[in-house]
Amino acid sequence: MEVRFVVNRVFNSCSYVVTQGSSSWLVDCGDVQEILSLVTGSLSGVLLTHSHFDHIYGLNRLLGLFPQLPVFTNQAGREGLLSDKLNLSRYHEEPFVLDKPGNIQVVEDGQQVALFDGINARAVFTPGHSPSCVTWVIGNAVFSGDSFIPGVKTVTNFPHADKQLAAQSEVCIRRMATGREIYAGHAPQLIENEKNNCII
């Protein structure tokens, strides 16, 4: 399994392309053209770490190209995809509401999503930064979104955030990440310049 990433133009969020053989999956969706340049073979679906604008804004363009593509998130994530207020895009230049709500696949905590032959993605709910936060564990990779960015304090000053839950989620992620590689929602080395106006 190979993991490639794009640092997106909006707040330096990261989108990941996870590939094995002739199939690829995305984790979060920002700059579509750059993301698709990394896709090998067929694109099978999107796993969302949470539904804040900087992690989802490319989805309408992507689904315009791949109309049947499933998007996996939890119930709070579904609500965020359908509300520019909840996903915070209302307060930016590009208000976002998902054009194709029928593509949303709601997962439960601990649910497995089949990606490749013998490889599943396990959804672990890690709320705190947002109720929509899902950490995806795929083999030796942990996609923690904004629930845990190594060396960066989790942001909990948004509506519906919870500082106590964020701390509990970080403990959970650190435990899951033992012996695994963490792929966070932002590139830590780029955050310093963006921290004053960033959605992370």
Phi, psi and omega per residue, in radians:
M1 nan 2.346 -3.119
E2 -2.062 2.429 3.109
V3 -2.067 2.171 3.041
R4 -2.127 2.797 -3.095
F5 -2.508 2.770 3.060
V6 -2.149 2.347 2.943
V7 -1.608 1.990 -2.998
N8 -1.366 2.833 -3.097
R9 -1.256 -0.439 -3.118
V10 -1.593 1.864 3.045
F11 1.030 0.399 3.110
N12 0.967 0.579 3.019
S13 -1.184 2.752 3.128
C14 -1.914 2.368 2.939
S15 -1.992 2.445 -3.070
Y16 -2.043 2.489 3.020
V17 -1.956 2.067 -3.122
V18 -1.887 2.115 -2.984
T19 -2.243 2.427 2.893
Q20 -2.489 2.228 -3.114
G21 1.054 -2.181 -3.070
S22 -1.834 0.432 -3.130
S23 -2.311 2.496 3.117
S24 -2.320 2.621 3.007
W25 -2.209 2.672 3.049
L26 -1.856 2.556 2.892
V27 -2.003 1.922 -3.060
D28 1.191 2.773 -3.005
C29 -2.500 1.892 3.067
G30 -1.956 -1.814 -3.050
D31 -1.365 1.809 -2.952
V32 -1.110 -0.794 -3.091
Q33 -1.026 -0.785 3.137
E34 -1.167 -0.692 3.127
I35 -1.100 -0.844 -3.072
L36 -1.129 -0.438 3.097
S37 -1.163 -0.285 -3.137
L38 -1.759 -0.122 -3.087
V39 -1.335 2.316 3.053
T40 -1.887 2.267 3.099
G41 1.199 -2.505 -3.080
S42 -1.464 2.615 3.058
L43 -1.708 2.148 -2.961
S44 -1.794 -0.417 -3.116
G45 3.004 3.065 -3.135
V46 -2.211 2.301 3.013
L47 -1.864 2.200 -3.137
L48 -1.759 2.326 3.045
T49 -1.407 -0.486 3.008
H50 -3.063 2.985 -2.970
S51 -1.866 0.507 2.961
H52 -1.262 2.590 -2.971
F53 -0.876 -0.731 -3.036
D54 -1.243 -0.114 3.118
H55 -1.923 -0.033 -3.045
I56 -2.295 -0.132 -2.892
Y57 -1.117 -0.319 3.111
G58 -1.509 -0.052 -2.988
L59 -1.115 -0.708 -3.109
N60 -1.117 -0.703 3.084
R61 -1.142 -0.747 -3.133
L62 -1.084 -0.779 -3.125
L63 -1.257 -0.367 2.990
G64 -1.158 -0.562 3.116
L65 -1.492 -0.550 -3.103
F66 -2.276 1.395 -2.957
P67 -1.093 -0.376 -3.094
Q68 -1.734 0.080 -3.015
L69 -1.174 2.185 3.111
P70 -1.384 2.572 3.103
V71 -2.143 2.062 -3.037
F72 -1.750 2.251 3.112
T73 -2.761 3.103 3.058
N74 -1.628 -3.088 -3.071
Q75 -1.109 -0.692 3.094
A76 -1.127 -0.625 3.072
G77 -1.130 -0.687 3.085
R78 -1.045 -0.785 3.136
E79 -1.095 -0.665 3.117
G80 -1.166 -0.658 3.120
L81 -1.112 -0.436 -3.056
L82 -1.812 0.142 -3.131
S83 -2.418 2.029 3.114
D84 -1.183 -0.350 3.058
K85 -1.282 -0.829 -3.114
L86 -1.196 -0.623 -3.137
N87 -1.520 0.025 3.024
L88 1.281 0.066 -3.132
S89 -1.273 -0.330 3.119
R90 -1.000 -0.453 -3.044
Y91 -1.704 0.236 3.140
H92 -2.227 -3.103 -3.032
E93 -1.329 -0.263 -3.041
E94 -2.214 1.354 3.091
P95 -0.956 2.387 -3.018
F96 -2.235 2.264 2.911
V97 -2.383 2.343 -3.082
L98 -1.104 2.268 -3.121
D99 -1.272 -0.471 -3.008
K100 -2.163 1.341 -3.138
P101 -1.082 -0.395 3.112
G102 -1.157 -0.286 3.123
N103 -1.429 -0.201 -3.086
I104 -1.289 2.265 3.049
Q105 -1.995 1.963 -3.099
V106 -1.471 2.245 3.141
V107 -1.899 2.773 3.064
E108 -1.800 2.803 3.112
D109 -1.038 2.205 -3.132
G110 1.550 -0.098 -3.110
Q111 -1.169 2.532 3.101
Q112 -1.790 2.369 3.049
V113 -2.000 2.148 -3.129
A114 -1.264 2.167 3.137
L115 -1.835 -1.060 -3.095
F116 -2.235 3.040 3.124
D117 -1.032 1.954 3.103
G118 1.410 0.073 -3.123
I119 -2.204 2.125 3.095
N120 -1.983 2.791 2.946
A121 -1.835 2.199 3.115
R122 -1.734 2.195 3.129
A123 -1.505 2.132 3.070
V124 -2.109 2.053 -3.118
F125 -1.259 2.220 -3.112
T126 -2.312 1.172 -3.074
P127 -1.233 2.954 -3.139
G128 2.413 -1.125 3.002
H129 -1.085 -0.697 3.096
S130 -2.785 2.586 3.047
P131 -1.091 -0.329 -3.098
S132 -1.471 0.004 -3.030
C133 -1.213 2.217 3.051
V134 -2.257 2.195 2.981
T135 -1.648 2.292 -3.101
W136 -1.839 2.170 3.107
V137 -1.856 2.054 -3.106
I138 -2.237 1.816 -3.104
G139 1.012 -2.132 3.135
N140 -1.632 0.262 -3.123
A141 -1.991 2.404 3.079
V142 -2.122 2.011 3.135
F143 -1.727 1.739 -2.945
S144 -1.634 -0.062 -3.123
G145 0.970 -2.346 3.126
D146 -1.740 0.110 3.081
S147 -1.248 -0.468 3.070
F148 -2.716 1.991 3.025
I149 -2.058 1.952 -3.064
P150 -0.893 2.260 3.104
G151 1.441 0.035 -3.093
V152 -2.208 2.329 3.099
K153 -1.235 2.304 -3.132
T154 -1.129 2.290 -3.133
V155 -1.354 2.214 -3.123
T156 -2.335 0.499 -3.126
N157 -1.830 0.296 3.060
F158 -1.609 2.785 3.005
P159 -0.992 2.418 3.100
H160 1.303 0.073 3.021
A161 -1.398 2.830 -3.083
D162 -2.581 1.983 -3.061
K163 -1.099 -0.702 -3.124
Q164 -1.167 -0.771 3.100
L165 -1.111 -0.652 3.120
A166 -1.066 -0.728 3.125
A167 -1.129 -0.722 3.108
Q168 -1.132 -0.692 3.130
S169 -1.152 -0.676 3.122
E170 -1.087 -0.738 3.092
V171 -1.041 -0.766 3.127
C172 -1.070 -0.793 -3.108
I173 -1.160 -0.755 3.121
R174 -1.021 -0.694 3.128
R175 -1.162 -0.794 3.133
M176 -1.122 -0.522 -3.037
A177 -1.414 -0.112 3.129
T178 -1.027 2.086 -3.119
G179 1.385 0.112 3.129
R180 -2.150 2.942 3.100
E181 -1.698 2.327 3.105
I182 -1.650 2.286 3.035
Y183 -2.067 1.841 -3.011
A184 -1.585 3.002 -3.056
G185 -1.349 -0.215 3.084
H186 -2.496 2.689 3.067
A187 -1.393 1.977 -3.024
P188 -0.953 -0.630 -3.077
Q189 -1.207 -0.250 -3.124
L190 -1.753 -0.139 -3.012
I191 -1.242 -0.595 -3.038
E192 -0.944 -0.680 -3.114
N193 -1.385 -0.226 -3.035
E194 -1.972 -0.085 -2.902
K195 -1.129 -0.360 -3.108
N196 -1.413 -0.246 -3.102
N197 -2.467 0.564 -2.968
C198 -1.923 2.576 -3.112
I199 -1.469 -0.096 -2.974
I200 -0.910 nan nan
